[in-house]
Structure formats: C-alpha cells, structure tokens
Amino acid sequence: MLISHIDHIVLTVSDIERSVAFYKRVLLMQEVSFANGRKAVKFGCQKINFQILGQEPRNLAQVGSGDVCLISDWPLGDVVNHLAGEGVEIVEGPVEKSGASGPIQSVYFLDPDLNLIEVSVYM
C-alpha cells in the first residue's frame, strides 16, 4: 500500500489551550508540545495537532470544520457514561455506522469549536 496509517490530523480551533484541556479531560488524551511550542494531544501512535485560523497558510480549514472518528477499546455504554459525567452532550447515537474495517457503533458530540467528534467501537 502507498499509505499505511494516519500519523496525525490537524484541527483549526479558536483557542488552542481550551482545546487541549477539552481533549485531555473528555477523551483522556496526553498533551504534547512540538515545533517551537505548538500543541497537540496524543493517543496511541497518533496525535491531533491544533492550529488557530491563519497559522498555517497552506491549510484553508475553518474553525470547527473538522469531523473525526476515533475508535475506543471501551464498551460504548462506558463511553456514553463517561461523556455524561464530563457534561458532554451527545448529538447523535448510539447508532450503527460503517468503519474502515467493518460495522461500528458510534456516538457523536461537538468539541468547543463545533468540530464533530465520533467515538466508535467495532461490533
């Protein structure tokens, strides 16, 4: 294959520190710094980099234009309970969808900049 996996994605946000805090608290990701103080969150061998609008001239994404699916090892009921405990409103789900490797059950919610976050488990 030409492409073996995703290394990182970039989300355009209005407040990087607020986004880092949200992803650490809600999705239990680890904060990392790189390249002269840029911020990201890491999980497994992947990360989500954050940028503010206009920070990267090659990227024309707008604040809140992201839509990402994250796979969890937790049972989906535990994910739902955790999100509720963190005060995160589920905007859709649980619902059955199609993942890269087969059927998944998903819940959707919004981050502070209205990026759509899908947390899923394989069925």
C-alpha positions as CSV (number, residue, x, y, z in Angstrom):
1,M,0.0,0.0,0.0
2,L,1.1,3.5,-0.7
3,I,-0.4,4.7,2.7
4,S,0.0,2.5,5.8
5,H,-1.8,4.6,8.5
6,I,-2.6,8.1,9.7
7,D,0.1,9.8,11.8
8,H,-1.8,12.9,12.8
9,I,-4.6,15.2,11.9
10,V,-4.9,19.0,12.4
11,L,-7.9,20.8,13.7
12,T,-8.3,24.5,13.4
13,V,-9.6,26.0,16.6
14,S,-10.2,29.4,18.2
15,D,-8.3,28.7,21.5
16,I,-5.6,26.0,21.5
17,E,-5.3,25.8,25.3
18,R,-9.1,25.3,25.6
19,S,-9.0,22.6,23.0
20,V,-6.1,20.8,24.6
21,A,-7.8,20.9,28.0
22,F,-11.1,19.5,26.5
23,Y,-9.4,16.6,24.7
24,K,-7.3,15.8,27.8
25,R,-10.4,15.9,30.1
26,V,-13.0,14.3,27.8
27,L,-11.0,11.9,25.7
28,L,-8.2,11.2,28.2
29,M,-5.5,12.1,25.7
30,Q,-2.0,13.2,26.6
31,E,-0.8,16.8,25.9
32,V,2.4,17.2,23.9
33,S,4.4,20.1,22.6
34,F,6.4,20.2,19.4
35,A,8.0,22.5,16.8
36,N,8.6,25.7,18.8
37,G,5.8,25.4,21.2
38,R,2.9,24.1,19.0
39,K,0.4,21.9,20.9
40,A,-1.2,18.6,20.3
41,V,-2.8,15.7,22.1
42,K,-1.6,12.2,21.7
43,F,-3.3,8.8,21.9
44,G,-1.5,5.5,20.9
45,C,0.7,6.2,17.9
46,Q,-1.4,9.1,16.6
47,K,-1.9,12.7,17.5
48,I,-4.2,15.7,16.9
49,N,-2.4,18.9,16.2
50,F,-4.2,22.2,16.9
51,Q,-3.8,25.4,15.0
52,I,-5.5,28.7,15.0
53,L,-7.1,30.2,11.9
54,G,-4.4,31.5,9.6
55,Q,-1.5,29.9,11.5
56,E,-0.7,27.5,8.6
57,P,-1.2,29.3,5.2
58,R,-1.3,26.0,3.3
59,N,-4.3,24.8,5.3
60,L,-7.6,26.6,4.4
61,A,-9.7,24.8,7.0
62,Q,-12.0,27.0,9.1
63,V,-12.6,26.8,12.8
64,G,-14.9,24.0,13.6
65,S,-14.7,22.3,10.1
66,G,-13.3,19.1,11.5
67,D,-15.1,15.7,11.5
68,V,-13.1,12.8,13.0
69,C,-13.9,9.3,14.1
70,L,-12.0,7.8,17.0
71,I,-12.1,4.1,17.9
72,S,-12.4,3.2,21.6
73,D,-11.5,0.0,23.4
74,W,-14.2,0.8,26.0
75,P,-17.7,-0.6,25.7
76,L,-19.9,2.0,24.1
77,G,-22.0,2.2,27.2
78,D,-19.0,3.2,29.3
79,V,-18.1,5.8,26.7
80,V,-21.6,7.3,27.0
81,N,-21.5,7.3,30.8
82,H,-18.0,8.9,30.7
83,L,-19.2,11.7,28.3
84,A,-22.3,12.3,30.5
85,G,-20.0,12.5,33.6
86,E,-17.9,15.2,31.8
87,G,-21.0,17.2,30.9
88,V,-20.7,16.4,27.1
89,E,-23.9,16.4,25.2
90,I,-24.3,13.5,22.7
91,V,-25.8,14.9,19.5
92,E,-26.4,11.5,17.9
93,G,-26.2,7.9,18.9
94,P,-25.6,5.3,19.7
95,V,-26.0,4.5,16.1
96,E,-24.6,1.8,13.8
97,K,-22.2,3.0,11.1
98,S,-19.6,1.6,8.7
99,G,-16.0,1.9,9.8
100,A,-12.8,1.3,7.8
101,S,-12.7,-2.3,9.0
102,G,-16.4,-3.2,9.4
103,P,-19.5,-2.2,11.3
104,I,-19.2,0.2,14.2
105,Q,-21.5,1.6,16.9
106,S,-20.9,5.3,17.3
107,V,-21.8,8.4,19.4
108,Y,-21.3,11.9,18.2
109,F,-20.6,15.1,20.1
110,L,-19.1,18.5,19.5
111,D,-15.8,19.9,20.8
112,P,-15.7,23.6,22.0
113,D,-15.2,24.8,18.4
114,L,-18.0,22.6,17.0
115,N,-15.7,20.1,15.4
116,L,-17.8,16.9,15.1
117,I,-16.2,14.1,17.1
118,E,-17.4,10.5,16.7
119,V,-16.3,7.8,19.2
120,S,-16.9,4.3,18.0
121,V,-16.5,0.7,18.9
122,Y,-16.2,-2.2,16.4
123,M,-19.1,-4.7,16.6
